[in-house]
Amino acid sequence: MIKKVRVDYRLLHGQVAFSWTSKLSADCILLVTDTLQDDPVRVTSVKLAKPPGVKVVVKTIEESIKAIKSGIADKYHLFVVCENIEGAYRLVKELGIKELNLGGTTPGDDKRSLAPVVYVNQKEEEMLKELIEDGVHVYQQGVPEKAEQTIRL
């Protein structure tokens, strides 16, 4: 059961690992990334940030979609953290998810700010706009204690 889907380029860190996991009563964190698997040192360091008793799984975007569709993740209270908007877009579209939390995205010269720590380029903005038009609630919320900021495009 998916408890929340979040975009956070840092993937797993204190804020995500403890605040969100505790708030959601998640027992498994799925890190959706097409870059982490090729860096064993980074995989190890990211997994060190996990809370005790919580399983961390690292999968590519395609592997994540297939695993969730197969039902293998149904036994978990799953917190899904996508490294970028493109991965979250694909996951949300494929799985019919109706809510997307934007935690943090990387800034850049070709990007504009939508909310604190949320930067998008034109392609990412179009993806988010499409999700919103599809009825997905897209919002920024750094930690559970802060109020949601709905993204409007």
C-alpha positions in Angstrom: 0.0 0.0 0.0 1.5 3.3 -1.1 1.3 5.9 1.7 3.0 8.7 -0.1 4.9 9.6 -3.3 7.5 12.3 -2.9 10.1 13.9 -5.1 13.4 14.6 -3.3 16.7 14.8 -5.2 18.5 13.9 -2.0 16.4 10.7 -1.8 17.0 9.6 1.8 18.1 12.0 4.6 17.1 12.8 8.1 14.0 14.8 7.2 12.7 12.1 4.9 13.9 9.1 6.9 12.5 10.1 10.2 9.8 12.8 9.9 7.9 11.4 7.0 8.5 7.7 7.7 7.2 8.1 11.3 4.2 10.3 10.2 3.2 7.7 7.6 3.9 4.7 9.7 5.9 3.4 6.7 7.8 0.2 7.1 9.5 0.3 3.7 11.0 3.2 1.7 11.3 2.7 -2.1 13.9 4.9 -3.7 13.1 5.4 -7.3 16.2 6.4 -9.3 17.9 5.6 -12.5 21.3 6.8 -11.2 21.9 5.3 -7.7 22.4 1.7 -8.7 25.6 2.4 -10.5 27.3 3.9 -7.4 27.6 1.2 -4.6 29.2 3.7 -2.2 26.3 6.1 -2.6 23.8 3.2 -2.2 25.5 2.2 1.1 25.6 5.8 2.4 21.9 6.4 1.5 20.9 3.2 3.3 22.7 4.3 6.4 20.2 7.1 6.8 17.3 4.7 7.2 15.4 4.5 10.5 15.7 1.3 12.4 13.1 -1.4 11.5 12.4 0.2 8.1 13.4 -1.6 4.9 15.0 0.4 2.1 14.7 -0.7 -1.5 16.5 0.9 -4.5 14.9 0.4 -7.9 15.0 2.1 -11.3 11.8 3.8 -12.5 10.8 0.9 -14.7 11.6 -1.7 -12.0 9.6 0.3 -9.4 6.5 0.4 -11.7 6.8 -3.3 -12.4 7.2 -4.2 -8.8 4.3 -2.1 -7.6 2.0 -3.4 -10.4 3.0 -7.0 -9.6 1.7 -6.7 -6.0 4.9 -7.6 -4.4 4.9 -4.3 -2.4 1.3 -4.7 -1.2 2.4 -6.2 2.1 4.3 -2.9 3.0 3.2 0.5 4.1 5.3 2.1 1.3 6.9 5.5 1.2 8.0 6.1 -2.4 10.8 8.7 -2.9 11.6 9.6 -6.5 14.9 11.4 -7.3 13.3 13.7 -9.9 10.1 14.9 -11.4 10.4 12.8 -14.5 10.5 9.6 -12.4 7.6 10.7 -10.3 5.6 11.7 -13.4 6.0 8.2 -14.9 5.2 6.5 -11.7 2.1 8.6 -11.0 0.8 8.2 -14.6 1.4 4.4 -14.8 -0.1 3.7 -11.3 -2.9 6.2 -11.2 -1.6 7.9 -8.1 -3.6 11.0 -7.1 -1.2 12.9 -4.9 2.4 14.0 -5.3 4.5 15.7 -2.7 7.4 17.9 -4.0 10.2 17.9 -1.4 13.2 19.3 -3.2 14.5 19.5 -6.7 17.8 20.7 -8.0 18.1 24.4 -9.0 19.6 25.4 -12.4 20.0 28.2 -14.8 17.2 26.9 -17.0 14.8 26.4 -14.0 12.3 28.6 -12.1 11.1 28.3 -8.6 7.6 27.0 -8.0 7.9 26.9 -4.2 10.7 26.8 -1.6 13.3 24.3 -2.8 11.2 23.3 -5.8 12.8 24.3 -9.2 11.6 23.1 -12.6 12.6 23.4 -16.2 10.0 23.8 -19.0 9.7 20.0 -19.5 9.2 19.3 -15.8 6.7 22.2 -15.5 4.7 20.7 -18.4 4.7 17.3 -16.7 3.4 18.7 -13.4 0.8 20.7 -15.3 -0.4 17.6 -17.0 -0.7 15.7 -13.7 -2.7 18.6 -12.2 -5.0 18.6 -15.2 -5.4 14.8 -14.6 -6.7 15.6 -11.1 -3.4 14.8 -9.2 -3.0 16.9 -6.1 0.6 18.3 -6.5 1.9 20.2 -3.5 5.1 21.2 -1.7 5.6 20.2 1.9 9.1 19.8 3.3 8.1 18.1 6.6 4.8 16.9 8.0 4.7 19.7 10.6 4.6 22.4 7.9 1.5 23.3 5.9 1.0 22.0 2.4 1.5 24.5 -0.4 -0.6 23.5 -3.4 1.2 24.0 -6.7 -0.8 25.9 -9.3 0.4 26.2 -12.9 
